[in-house]
Amino acid sequence: MEKKYVSAYQQKRHRKNTLLISTLILLILAMMIISMNTGFIRLTPWETIRTLFGMGTEKQNLILFEFRLPRIVIAVLVGMALAVSGGILQGVSRNALADPGILGINAGAGLAVMLFISFFPSTKATPVFFLPLLAFIGAGLTAALIYILSYKRGEGISPIRLLLTGVAVAAGISAAMIVLTLRLSPEDYQFVAVWLAGSIWGSNWKFVIALLPWVLLLLPFAYVKARVLNTLHLGEIPATGLGLAIQRERLILLAVAVGLAGASVSVSGGIGFVGLIAPHLARQLVGAKHQYLIPTAALIGALLIITADTIGRWIIEPSEIPAGIVVAVIGAPYFLYLLAKSKA
């Protein structure tokens, strides 16, 4: 009788989660269509559909396929990557406030890209496929520094110590980036300023192709590691008792989180709070099991970024607000709310 009850509960929960994921996918598709219609030159929904099926004019094809669609795809990929990166960091550190932006990982990736632009300004437009790797190296070195500084023998990683260390490292990197801007030309400075604000600047198909392998490889791998994240969430002693190689698995998962965050920053700049908000909302909707949390957080992150980018392009046409600023308007109060809640 008890087994039947558990089975019925699991089936009900599975149906609920499937419905939620289907709803999120539909919302993302709807927002993609709205985003295709948003811009200085309007395309009606019917014109958009005709153009998608190859029946648009030359001008409509140029607007949709060369300008808007690559940017929309990048927004979706970046949102998914940042959300899953934040979910992994929260699971590994057992810190509800962990986020690649707050912990300084995004800043480390940005510093690496900015160093390249600063010392090789004439080549900033050419190394498209090199940028994600460069950002990964910067993010990886920053994550290693934060990990070393926040680790204490016999205690492991304290959530509060991790957060404070990340904030301090991020502040130091931000100061270094300000110093670097002093040697930039006015043109490069304008580019860096917009990029740091979280503008999806890599809006062509070359950047999509550069980002796609990272997302296609690392997102499924993160889902495969869902059971490991569930075990790590129990704490070091129970996880060790269950036979888990904690340090090895933790380093692997941190590398995945850093790779997703670094690749995203290389094409979208410093967009923060997505890795904080999306996993939290997913946890409230589907619970703490990472088999459900990871795909739900990925879809919420994609929806958040594409919505923020669409609002940023629409609200002050023909100019635009970087998506990172729109997300920050939502994310900063939410972070303060979570911080107050954690103190309570």
C-alpha positions as CSV (number, residue, x, y, z in Angstrom):
1,M,0.0,0.0,0.0
2,E,2.8,2.4,0.9
3,K,4.7,1.6,-2.3
4,K,1.5,2.4,-4.4
5,Y,1.2,5.7,-2.5
6,V,4.9,6.6,-3.2
7,S,4.5,5.6,-6.9
8,A,1.4,7.6,-7.3
9,Y,3.1,10.6,-5.7
10,Q,6.1,10.3,-8.0
11,Q,3.9,10.0,-11.1
12,K,1.9,13.1,-10.0
13,R,5.2,15.0,-9.4
14,H,6.6,13.9,-12.7
15,R,3.4,15.1,-14.5
16,K,3.6,18.4,-12.7
17,N,7.3,18.9,-13.6
18,T,6.6,18.0,-17.2
19,L,3.8,20.5,-17.4
20,L,6.1,23.2,-15.9
21,I,8.9,22.5,-18.3
22,S,6.5,22.5,-21.3
23,T,5.1,25.8,-20.1
24,L,8.6,27.3,-19.8
25,I,9.4,26.2,-23.3
26,L,6.3,27.7,-24.7
27,L,7.0,31.0,-22.9
28,I,10.5,31.0,-24.4
29,L,9.2,30.4,-27.9
30,A,6.6,33.2,-27.4
31,M,9.3,35.6,-26.2
32,M,11.5,34.7,-29.1
33,I,8.7,35.7,-31.5
34,I,8.2,38.9,-29.6
35,S,11.9,39.6,-29.7
36,M,12.0,39.0,-33.5
37,N,9.3,41.7,-33.8
38,T,11.1,44.2,-31.6
39,G,13.5,46.7,-32.9
40,F,13.9,50.0,-34.8
41,I,12.4,48.3,-37.9
42,R,9.2,46.5,-37.0
43,L,8.3,43.0,-38.4
44,T,4.7,41.9,-37.9
45,P,4.2,38.3,-36.6
46,W,3.0,37.3,-40.0
47,E,6.0,38.8,-41.7
48,T,8.3,37.0,-39.2
49,I,6.6,33.7,-39.9
50,R,6.9,34.2,-43.7
51,T,10.5,35.2,-43.4
52,L,11.3,32.1,-41.2
53,F,9.9,29.9,-43.9
54,G,11.9,31.6,-46.7
55,M,9.1,33.8,-48.1
56,G,10.4,37.2,-46.8
57,T,11.9,40.0,-48.8
58,E,15.7,40.6,-48.9
59,K,15.4,43.3,-46.3
60,Q,13.4,41.1,-44.0
61,N,15.8,38.2,-44.4
62,L,18.7,40.5,-43.5
63,I,17.0,41.9,-40.4
64,L,15.8,38.5,-39.1
65,F,18.6,36.1,-40.0
66,E,21.6,38.3,-39.8
67,F,20.8,40.6,-36.8
68,R,17.9,39.4,-34.6
69,L,18.0,35.6,-34.7
70,P,21.7,35.2,-33.8
71,R,21.2,37.6,-30.9
72,I,18.1,35.7,-29.7
73,V,19.9,32.3,-29.9
74,I,22.9,33.7,-28.0
75,A,20.5,35.1,-25.3
76,V,18.9,31.7,-24.8
77,L,22.3,29.9,-24.7
78,V,23.8,32.4,-22.3
79,G,20.7,32.3,-20.0
80,M,20.9,28.5,-19.8
81,A,24.6,28.4,-19.2
82,L,24.6,31.0,-16.5
83,A,21.6,29.5,-14.7
84,V,23.2,26.0,-14.7
85,S,26.5,27.4,-13.6
86,G,24.8,29.1,-10.6
87,G,22.9,25.9,-9.8
88,I,26.2,23.9,-9.7
89,L,28.0,26.4,-7.6
90,Q,25.1,26.5,-5.1
91,G,25.1,22.7,-5.0
92,V,28.8,22.3,-4.6
93,S,29.3,25.0,-2.0
94,R,26.0,24.4,-0.2
95,N,25.6,28.2,-0.4
96,A,22.2,29.5,-1.4
97,L,23.8,32.9,-2.4
98,A,26.4,31.4,-4.8
99,D,26.4,32.9,-8.3
100,P,29.2,33.2,-10.9
101,G,28.7,37.0,-10.9
102,I,28.6,37.6,-7.2
103,L,31.5,35.2,-6.5
104,G,33.7,37.0,-9.0
105,I,34.0,34.3,-11.6
106,N,32.3,36.4,-14.3
107,A,34.7,39.2,-13.4
108,G,37.7,36.9,-13.8
109,A,36.5,35.9,-17.3
110,G,35.9,39.5,-18.1
111,L,39.4,40.5,-17.0
112,A,41.0,37.9,-19.2
113,V,39.1,39.1,-22.3
114,M,39.8,42.8,-21.4
115,L,43.5,42.1,-21.0
116,F,43.5,40.6,-24.5
117,I,41.6,43.6,-25.9
118,S,43.9,46.0,-24.0
119,F,47.2,44.5,-25.3
120,F,46.0,43.4,-28.7
121,P,43.4,46.1,-29.7
122,S,43.6,45.6,-33.4
123,T,42.6,41.9,-33.1
124,K,39.5,42.3,-30.9
125,A,37.1,41.5,-33.7
126,T,39.0,38.5,-35.1
127,P,39.5,35.8,-32.4
128,V,35.9,34.8,-32.1
129,F,36.5,31.2,-31.3
130,F,39.4,32.0,-29.0
131,L,37.4,34.3,-26.7
132,P,35.4,31.5,-24.9
133,L,38.7,29.7,-24.2
134,L,40.3,32.9,-23.0
135,A,37.4,33.7,-20.7
136,F,37.5,30.1,-19.4
137,I,41.1,30.5,-18.4
138,G,40.4,33.8,-16.6
139,A,37.3,32.4,-14.8
140,G,39.2,29.2,-13.9
141,L,42.1,31.0,-12.3
142,T,39.7,33.3,-10.4
143,A,37.7,30.3,-9.2
144,A,40.9,28.5,-8.0
145,L,41.9,31.6,-6.1
146,I,38.5,31.9,-4.4
147,Y,38.5,28.2,-3.6
148,I,42.0,28.3,-2.0
149,L,41.3,31.4,0.0
150,S,37.9,30.2,1.3
151,Y,39.0,26.6,2.1
152,K,39.9,25.8,5.7
153,R,41.5,22.5,6.7
154,G,39.2,20.4,8.8
155,E,36.1,22.6,8.0
156,G,36.0,22.6,4.2
157,I,34.3,25.5,2.5
158,S,32.2,27.7,4.7
159,P,29.3,29.3,2.7
160,I,29.7,32.7,4.3
161,R,33.5,32.6,3.9
162,L,33.1,31.6,0.2
163,L,30.7,34.5,-0.4
164,L,32.9,37.1,1.3
165,T,36.0,35.9,-0.4
166,G,34.2,36.0,-3.8
167,V,33.0,39.5,-3.2
168,A,36.5,40.7,-2.2
169,V,38.1,39.0,-5.2
170,A,35.5,40.5,-7.5
171,A,36.1,44.0,-6.0
172,G,39.9,43.6,-6.6
173,I,39.3,42.4,-10.2
174,S,36.9,45.3,-10.9
175,A,39.6,47.8,-9.6
176,A,42.2,46.2,-12.0
177,M,39.8,46.5,-14.9
178,I,39.2,50.2,-14.1
179,V,43.0,50.7,-14.2
180,L,43.2,48.9,-17.5
181,T,40.6,51.1,-19.1
182,L,43.0,54.1,-18.7
183,R,45.2,52.7,-21.5
184,L,42.3,52.1,-23.9
185,S,41.6,54.2,-26.9
186,P,38.1,56.0,-26.9
187,E,36.7,53.4,-29.3
188,D,37.9,50.5,-27.3
189,Y,36.8,52.1,-24.1
190,Q,33.3,52.5,-25.4
191,F,33.2,48.8,-26.5
192,V,34.5,47.6,-23.1
193,A,32.0,49.9,-21.2
194,V,29.0,48.5,-23.1
195,W,30.4,44.9,-22.8
196,L,30.9,45.2,-19.0
197,A,27.4,46.4,-18.6
198,G,26.1,43.1,-19.9
199,S,25.3,43.8,-23.5
200,I,24.9,40.8,-25.8
201,W,27.5,42.2,-28.2
202,G,28.4,39.0,-30.1
203,S,25.2,39.1,-32.2
204,N,26.2,37.1,-35.3
205,W,26.4,33.4,-36.2
206,K,30.1,33.2,-35.6
207,F,29.6,33.9,-31.9
208,V,26.7,31.4,-31.8
209,I,29.0,28.7,-33.3
210,A,31.8,29.7,-30.8
211,L,29.5,29.4,-27.8
212,L,27.4,26.4,-28.9
213,P,30.0,23.6,-28.3
214,W,30.5,24.7,-24.7
215,V,26.8,24.6,-24.0
216,L,26.1,21.4,-25.9
217,L,28.9,19.6,-24.1
218,L,28.7,21.0,-20.6
219,L,24.9,21.2,-20.0
220,P,24.3,17.5,-20.6
221,F,27.3,16.7,-18.5
222,A,25.9,18.8,-15.6
223,Y,22.6,16.9,-15.9
224,V,24.5,13.5,-15.8
225,K,26.2,14.7,-12.5
226,A,22.8,15.5,-10.9
227,R,23.0,12.6,-8.5
228,V,26.5,13.7,-7.4
229,L,25.1,17.2,-6.7
230,N,22.3,15.6,-4.7
231,T,24.9,13.7,-2.6
232,L,27.1,16.7,-2.1
233,H,24.1,18.6,-0.9
234,L,23.9,16.2,2.1
235,G,27.3,17.4,3.4
236,E,30.9,16.1,3.4
237,I,30.5,13.4,6.1
238,P,27.3,11.7,4.6
239,A,28.7,12.0,1.1
240,T,32.0,10.3,2.1
241,G,30.0,7.6,3.9
242,L,28.2,6.9,0.6
243,G,31.5,6.4,-1.1
244,L,31.7,9.6,-3.1
245,A,35.1,11.0,-4.0
246,I,34.3,14.5,-2.8
247,Q,37.3,16.5,-3.9
248,R,37.5,15.0,-7.4
249,E,33.8,15.4,-8.0
250,R,33.8,18.9,-6.6
251,L,36.7,20.0,-8.9
252,I,35.0,18.4,-11.9
253,L,31.7,20.3,-11.2
254,L,33.5,23.5,-10.5
255,A,35.3,23.2,-13.9
256,V,31.9,22.7,-15.6
257,A,30.4,25.8,-13.8
258,V,33.5,27.9,-14.7
259,G,33.4,26.7,-18.3
260,L,29.7,27.6,-18.7
261,A,30.2,31.0,-17.0
262,G,33.4,31.9,-18.9
263,A,32.0,31.0,-22.3
264,S,28.9,33.1,-21.6
265,V,30.8,36.1,-20.4
266,S,32.9,36.1,-23.6
267,V,29.9,36.9,-25.8
268,S,27.5,38.6,-23.3
269,G,29.7,40.6,-21.0
270,G,29.1,40.9,-17.2
271,I,25.5,39.7,-16.8
272,G,25.0,38.9,-13.1
273,F,22.3,37.5,-10.9
274,V,21.0,35.0,-13.5
275,G,22.9,32.2,-11.7
276,L,21.3,33.3,-8.5
277,I,17.7,33.9,-9.5
278,A,17.1,31.0,-11.9
279,P,18.2,28.1,-9.5
280,H,16.3,29.6,-6.6
281,L,13.0,29.9,-8.6
282,A,13.6,26.3,-10.0
283,R,14.1,25.0,-6.4
284,Q,10.8,26.6,-5.3
285,L,9.0,25.1,-8.3
286,V,10.4,21.6,-8.5
287,G,12.3,21.0,-5.3
288,A,16.0,20.4,-4.5
289,K,16.6,17.3,-6.7
290,H,19.0,18.3,-9.4
291,Q,17.5,16.0,-11.9
292,Y,14.6,18.4,-12.1
293,L,16.4,21.6,-10.9
294,I,19.0,21.7,-13.6
295,P,16.7,21.7,-16.7
296,T,14.2,23.9,-15.0
297,A,16.8,26.5,-14.0
298,A,18.2,26.4,-17.5
299,L,14.8,27.2,-19.0
300,I,14.2,30.0,-16.5
301,G,17.6,31.5,-17.2
302,A,16.9,31.4,-20.9
303,L,13.6,33.1,-20.4
304,L,15.1,35.7,-18.1
305,I,17.9,36.8,-20.5
306,I,15.8,36.9,-23.6
307,T,13.1,38.9,-21.8
308,A,15.7,41.3,-20.4
309,D,17.3,41.7,-23.8
310,T,13.9,42.3,-25.5
311,I,12.9,44.9,-22.8
312,G,16.3,46.6,-23.1
313,R,15.9,47.0,-26.9
314,W,12.3,48.1,-26.7
315,I,12.1,50.5,-23.7
316,I,14.1,53.5,-25.1
317,E,14.1,52.8,-28.9
318,P,16.1,53.5,-31.0
319,S,18.8,53.3,-28.3
320,E,19.0,50.2,-26.0
321,I,19.7,49.3,-22.4
322,P,22.2,46.4,-21.9
323,A,20.4,43.2,-20.8
324,G,22.8,43.0,-17.8
325,I,21.3,46.3,-16.4
326,V,17.7,45.1,-16.8
327,V,18.6,41.8,-15.0
328,A,20.4,43.8,-12.3
329,V,17.3,45.9,-11.6
330,I,15.5,42.6,-10.9
331,G,18.4,40.7,-9.3
332,A,19.8,43.2,-6.8
333,P,16.6,43.5,-4.8
334,Y,16.1,39.7,-5.0
335,F,19.7,39.2,-3.7
336,L,19.1,41.5,-0.8
337,Y,15.8,39.6,0.0
338,L,17.7,36.3,0.0
339,L,20.5,37.8,2.2
340,A,17.9,39.1,4.7
341,K,16.1,35.7,4.6
342,S,19.4,33.8,5.2
343,K,20.2,36.0,8.2
344,A,16.8,35.3,9.6
